[in-house]
């Protein structure tokens, strides 16, 4: 690694690397909790829909078995 002052490119690269890491970590922290809560909400909604569909199917099957329509 060249650390001679006349080349000076290492200082800018290191500053950019640190700044990019800090900005990236900030975005990750800002968006991660919201995404997890959205996933949980979608899974909960899909489970509720599945429960209702299973109930309706069971009810329909029961009525057909008893001769009702």
C-alpha positions in Angstrom: 0.0 0.0 0.0 1.4 3.3 -1.0 1.2 5.9 1.8 3.4 8.6 0.2 1.9 12.1 0.5 2.5 12.9 -3.2 0.1 10.2 -4.3 -2.7 11.2 -1.8 -5.3 8.8 -3.3 -5.4 6.6 -0.2 -6.9 9.3 2.0 -9.9 9.9 -0.3 -10.5 6.2 -0.8 -10.4 5.5 3.0 -12.8 8.5 3.7 -15.2 7.2 1.0 -15.0 3.7 2.3 -15.8 4.8 5.9 -18.6 7.2 4.8 -20.2 4.5 2.6 -20.1 2.0 5.4 -21.8 4.5 7.8 -24.4 5.5 5.3 -25.1 1.8 4.4 -25.4 0.8 8.0 -27.8 3.7 8.6 -30.0 2.6 5.7 -29.9 -1.0 6.9 -31.0 0.1 10.4 -33.7 2.4 9.1 -35.4 -0.1 6.7 -34.9 -3.5 8.4 -37.5 -3.2 11.2 -40.1 -1.9 8.9 -39.6 -4.7 6.4 -39.8 -7.3 9.2 -43.1 -5.9 10.4 -44.5 -5.8 6.9 -43.6 -9.5 6.4 -45.2 -10.4 9.7 -48.3 -8.5 8.8 -48.5 -10.2 5.4 -48.0 -13.7 6.9 -50.7 -12.9 9.5 -53.1 -11.8 6.8 -52.4 -14.8 4.6 -52.9 -17.1 7.6 -56.3 -15.5 8.3 -57.3 -15.9 4.7 -56.3 -19.5 4.7 -58.3 -20.1 7.9 -61.4 -18.6 6.4 -61.0 -20.6 3.2 -60.6 -23.8 5.1 -63.7 -23.0 7.2 -65.7 -22.2 4.1 -64.6 -25.4 2.4 -65.4 -27.5 5.5 -68.8 -25.9 5.8 -69.6 -26.5 2.1 -68.4 -30.1 2.3 -70.4 -30.7 5.5 -73.6 -29.3 3.8 -73.1 -31.5 0.7 -72.6 -34.6 2.8 -75.9 -33.9 4.6 -77.7 -33.3 1.3 -78.0 -29.5 1.7 -76.9 -27.1 -0.9 
